[in-house]
Amino acid sequence: MSLQIAIYGKGGIGKSTIAANISAALAEAGRHVLQVGCDPKHDSTRLLLRGETPPTVLDYIRDTPADRYMAADIIRRGELDVDCAEAGGPEPGIGCAGRGILTTFDLLDKLAIRQRDYDVILYDVLGDVVCGGFAVPIRNEYADKVYIVTSGEFMSIYAANNILRGLLNYQTDQGRVGGLIFNSRGEDWEAARVERFAQAVQLPIVTSIPRDPLFAQSERAQRCLVAAFPRAELSELFRKLAQTVWSGPLYAARPLSDDQLEQCVLAGEAALVDGSPRADAKLAINPLPPTTSADGDPSEPISSAASESTGGFEPPAQPTAPPPPSAPLLSKALTSQEPLHGCAFSGALSITTQLTDCVTVAHGPQSCAHIAFQTITSISRRLLLERGLVLPIQTAPPIVSTDMNEAVMVFGGGELLGQQVSELTHRPDPPAAIFVVSTCPSGIIGENIQATTTLATDQTRVIPVAADGNLAGDYLQGIFLGYQRIAEELIDRQVQPDPQLVNIVAEKTVAESTIDNLAFVREVLERLGLRLNCRFIAETSAAEVRGLLRAPLNLLAYDDFMGTKLRDYLQSEYQARFFSQPFPVGFTASVRWVTELAAYCHQTEVGARIIADFQQRYEQAVAQLRPRLAGRRLMVVTFNHEIDWLLATALDLEMQLAYVGILDYSQDQGFQTDYAAQIQELHSNLDYTAAARAADIQRVAPDVLVCNYLPGASTAARVTDTIPFCPEVGFFSGLAMCSRWADMLNMNLGEGWRADAAVYRKYHA
């Protein structure tokens, strides 16, 4: 596992020059080094790359589809084979540079950069501002050691103290401060100031770098000093500094208050000579100030990653490397660089709230949780209004909001979030898991939701889901984030399979048809002697997800973009076995599905009886509807790319397929049909504009117009209907819709309807 080092310091203090020379000295000693520039100026690695400006991570993300990200595109090989990467940032005065650092580290993690064979990863970080973004490198999962570059100027020391404050927020029992690096401006009074500050915060000054014209010469040569002047005394100084950085001891962060800092740095100059500090002040290099333990007793440095070797660099003790992260699932909008379809936060909540014994904490404003709640409960509320049904499904999803406000946006909400999670874990009946899902506001300010994992108990897992609202992607991307985090944290790989069990994967949690679909599938499974193990993920429990692999067979609900991605993920990561077909939509698909599932169960005779039962009912319904719909002209304009279930039923009823127009859809990537020869006009290029659709509807003048959304303007169609994005599965998928058309076409607009006939014709209600 790589040793991760962060070099912090005030802008313009020379930290990038120092960082580049430390990297060069480490590489010269045989270490494989990656230097990551975390400054919007993106000039950290310039001297290592001989003046070349590498492509920044932020520019790369802006111009490259998410599924084409490659580490080789953002990493350049520099002097002494040091690898170099630059985060970059927005133009001055616009955007958020701190958010850019968050985005950069997210991409580095997705590309598993830290799992590569680097001995050292060195982060060169701007230290003027220690907001959530620029504080990322000092989080516990990143920097093992932090060194702070300072001069004797008060604002430079002030920035150094602020960096210690930032470190204190992430400090554990293991100290992570390596010390101060004094980069002299050449003034005599600087040394005394830095020494007073170092003693006050109980940190060593690991080296003093003099002001030297050799730096300017190396700048003109566009090379780091260690490579350009290897025999110079300064190069030897950097080699010793690199040795210290590699194996030196670590100390706790003990920042001063503002008053203490001013008293320490400035008040010590009360006794001046002609307005200047004493010129004979000496700077102690590598002092080893005693640290203080919690009870106030002097102690040794908190930790030491050093060996006592005086030779080359001895590797410090490192924890065991974690397994490489799973490749992230990416939505179609991200891979195709389309406009975002909805919000990743809402998508993640639609999945995490399906675990009925868990709670989701929405870390963001109350309005975010409210809007997501309305989406998740839309089906149950609609059924209540339309049918008078009060269903347990999704009527009260377990969502808790941290209610972020403007003050939290400014000052951070980590404490507020921690309190919320702690309250949930200490309930008398605590949830099996708590999902912490971030919104746009918490993502923008760089809230460290990963830190909530320390609040887990024996009864309750805490699972962060970094959805970050739209920052992470669209609604489908949020769904993928929810699925993947749940799988990674809950699925038990050691369970024993039961051949009578099956799982259902990738149901639509906000589709009205989901309830009826489940009823059809359960009926078939029970007749074949199979039992349902887990619905991954819909109205299930953490225990059922944990035992997902008990079922040796998985039934995919939909083979759209979402379904196929989840199937591929579970096959790759968990060696899950999937049935060859998704849930069947329409008669033909249902016959195939039942036949193959019966063969899997060695119940072919039972399967044949199931098909015969449904076929008899289907043929009876078709015989009744055919006289009412035969010859009618059907026009379909749809986002759905799989509509053969509807076209087949229409043809069985002897309707004319007058026109089919296909629109681009986030869930599908190409239209195919077995009935192209029967379609009189077909527009399947996915570029079907609204104006063209309106003109075609008037020209075709269908008897029945079917769309996902009803057109707002008056149309020439006698009947308009909506085609569901998620149709009912089973043998009768198309019959329900066609039966409705027959009723509407044969509706008597006279008599009792006489007064409303004009309104009906006007609005085609």
Secondary structure, DSSP 4 states (H G I P E B T S, - for coil): --EEEEEEE-TTSSHHHHHHHHHHHHHHTT--EEEEEESTT--TTTTTTTT--PPPHHHHHHHS-GGG--GGGT-EE-GGG-EEEE---PPTTSS-HHHHHHHHHHHHHHTTGGGSS-SEEEEEEE-S--STTTTGGGSTTS-SEEEEEE-SSHHHHHHHHHHHHHHHTT--SS--EEEEEEE--S-TTHHHHHHHHHHHHT--EEEEE---HHHHHHHHTTS-HHHH-TTSHHHHHHHHHHHHHHH-EEB---PPPHHHHHHHHTGGG-S-BTTB--TT--PPSS--PPEE-TTS-EE--SEE------SSPPPPP-PPPPPPPPPPP--HHHHTTPPP-S-HHHHHHHHHTTBTT-EEEEES-HHHHHHHHHHHTHHHHHHHHHH----STTSS--EEE----HHHHHH--HHHHHHHHHHHHTSSS--SEEEEEE-HHHHHTT--GGGGGGG--SS-EEEEE--TGGGS--HHHHHHHHHHHHHHHH--TTPPP-TTEEEEE---TT-THHHHHHHHHHHHHHHTT-EEEEEETSSB-HHHHHTGGG-SEEEES--SHHHHHHHHHHHHHH---B-SS-S-BSHHHHHHHHHHHHHHTT-HHHHHHHHHHHHHHHHHHHHHHHHHHTT-EEEEEES-S--HHHHHHHHHTT-EEEEEEEE-BTTB-----S-GGGBSSEEEEEB--HHHHHHHHHHH--SEEEESS--SS--S-SEEEEPPSSPPPBTTHHHHHHHHHHHHHT---SGGGGGGHHHHHHH--
